[in-house]
Amino acid sequence: MRNNPRPLAPLLLTVLLTAQLSCARRTTITQAEPTPSPPPTEQAQIDQILQRYEQAVGGKEAVDALTSYRLKATFTFPGMAGTIEAWRKEPLKTLSVTTFPRIGILRKGFDGETR
């Protein structure tokens, strides 16, 4: 009987997402590969959407004034549902808590010095 890796895919995806959210930090992009730019018409649409969003939340000053956030979400996969909570506070402090029913809780954080 072969093991079916498909049931583990949602769990692995959730763990990866949680790790990425908790480790997100401002870094320079000079080390990363450049991503291809969208076509000019698509870029104009993207810019317009982002400008409208910025205005809706109070303008650039309001966005720049944010120094912390909290994310709270639920996820559902066949046979499993759980929660994800994540916090971020400048400078570089993060915490994420993912609850997997019947499996346990995954906590990951960074206090600016120690992971």
C-alpha positions in Angstrom: 0.0 0.0 0.0 1.5 3.4 -1.0 1.3 6.5 1.1 -0.8 9.2 -0.5 1.1 12.6 -0.2 -2.0 14.6 -1.2 -3.5 14.8 2.4 -0.2 16.4 3.6 -0.2 19.1 0.9 -2.7 21.5 2.6 -0.8 21.1 5.9 2.5 21.8 4.3 1.0 24.8 2.4 -0.3 26.2 5.7 3.0 25.7 7.5 4.8 27.5 4.6 2.4 30.4 4.6 2.7 30.8 8.4 6.5 30.7 8.2 6.5 33.3 5.5 4.1 35.6 7.3 6.1 35.4 10.5 9.5 36.0 8.9 8.5 38.8 6.6 11.0 41.6 7.1 12.0 44.6 5.1 15.0 43.7 3.1 16.7 45.1 0.1 15.6 43.6 -3.2 19.1 43.9 -4.7 19.8 40.3 -3.9 16.6 38.9 -5.5 16.0 38.1 -9.1 14.0 40.9 -10.8 10.4 40.0 -11.6 9.1 40.8 -15.1 7.1 43.9 -15.3 3.4 43.7 -16.4 2.4 45.3 -19.7 1.9 49.1 -19.5 -1.9 48.9 -19.7 -2.0 46.3 -16.9 0.5 48.3 -14.8 -1.8 51.4 -15.2 -4.7 49.4 -13.8 -2.7 48.1 -10.9 -1.5 51.6 -10.1 -5.1 52.9 -10.2 -6.3 50.2 -7.8 -3.5 50.8 -5.4 -4.1 54.6 -5.4 -7.8 54.1 -4.7 -7.0 51.7 -1.9 -4.5 54.2 -0.4 -7.1 57.0 -0.5 -9.7 54.7 1.0 -7.5 54.0 4.1 -6.6 57.6 4.7 -3.8 58.4 2.3 -0.1 57.8 2.2 0.5 59.4 5.5 -1.9 57.0 7.2 -0.4 54.0 5.6 3.2 55.1 6.5 2.1 55.7 10.1 1.2 52.0 10.6 3.7 50.3 12.8 1.9 47.2 13.7 -0.8 44.8 12.5 -2.8 41.8 13.5 -4.0 39.1 11.1 -6.6 36.6 12.2 -7.9 33.9 9.8 -9.4 30.5 9.6 -8.6 27.8 7.1 -10.5 24.7 6.0 -9.1 21.7 4.2 -10.9 18.4 3.7 -11.0 16.8 7.1 -9.3 19.7 8.9 -10.1 23.3 9.9 -7.9 25.6 12.0 -6.9 29.1 12.8 -4.0 31.4 12.1 -3.1 34.5 14.1 -0.2 36.7 13.3 1.2 39.9 14.8 3.9 42.3 13.5 5.3 45.3 15.2 8.1 47.5 14.0 11.0 47.1 14.2 11.1 43.5 13.1 9.0 41.8 15.8 6.7 39.1 14.6 4.6 36.2 16.1 2.4 33.7 14.3 0.3 31.0 16.0 -1.3 28.3 13.8 -3.7 25.9 15.4 -4.1 22.5 13.8 -6.9 20.5 15.4 -5.9 17.0 16.6 -2.3 17.9 15.7 -1.2 20.8 17.8 -0.2 24.4 17.7 2.7 25.9 15.7 4.2 29.1 17.2 6.9 31.1 15.4 8.3 34.5 16.2 11.1 36.9 15.9 11.9 39.5 18.5 14.4 41.5 16.4 17.3 39.4 17.6 16.3 35.8 18.4 14.1 33.5 16.3 
